[in-house]
């Protein structure tokens, strides 16, 4: 019997949610996703010692030790981590626009252009890159512009159908609806326990998947942020799933039968909805979980972005 991981690969594109080069080489995902937390963790390993030294030398050669210089070096390092992953996976690597630009449409577009240019300098074309943006109204509007320019985007920190609907209307290439963080909120809020079939995060992704497939929406649905293998199994058949190495290993060791849970032909008819800014903000505001987790996620990514910039600033000053 093949492992559940191999069975999953037959129905879903498996993506690695990590900056761990060794794990990616061993587990052979199609794509890789990163975020400020993952980049900071990757740069804390010896594998990226030379990369860090090169980036610091580059920053010093530009004569900078300012806050702006530290930010530029941090951006260079994020792209360097992504480029290292791109050399291993056959597909795409996601790199995130700075969290402090989550409510800045024009700033997000400019940063995305810088990221794409940084990859190109390392020989990696835009077709191998996904620009990650927070699923705020401004982030979605930035993605709409970038998509029109041929730059594919991955809309992250997505917790609600309102966000998914707006992303579809913007012709976003891919969305990353979170599963585990939704479960976290409900467990804390209600004190209840949940099975894989009653997991609010799983049900949220299933609902979004059904809406997209029922309406012929081409935006890729990539479930993310898993707390256990059961959540992954409950979404078997989803377009893509981005999974941490520990859970990939768990699925690889499990020789049980994996049942397909999602399929385009099994969707239920559902009317398509259109949201303007006012309707989007109201619908999101009415969802306490999504509102809180979106804000929390942005703060968390920003905290790690600041930590990276401080690490760089210290090295530039030495």
Secondary structure, 3 states (H helix, E strand, C coil): CCCHHHHHHCCCEEEEECCCHHHHHHHCCCEEECCHHHHHHHHCCHHHHHHHHHHHHHHHHCCCCCHHHHHHHHHHHHHHHHHHHHCCCCCCEEEECCHHHCCCHHHHHHHHHHHHHHHHHCCCCHHHEEEEEECCHHHHHHHHHHHHCCCCEEEEEECCHHHHHHHHHCCCCEEEEECHHHHHHHHHHHCCCCCCCCCHHHHHHHHHHHHHHHCCCCCEEEEECCCCHHHHHCCCCCCEEEECHHHHHHHHHCCCCCCCCCCHHHCCCCCCCCCCHHHHHHHHHCCHHHHHHHHHHHHHHHHHHHHHHHHHHHHHHC
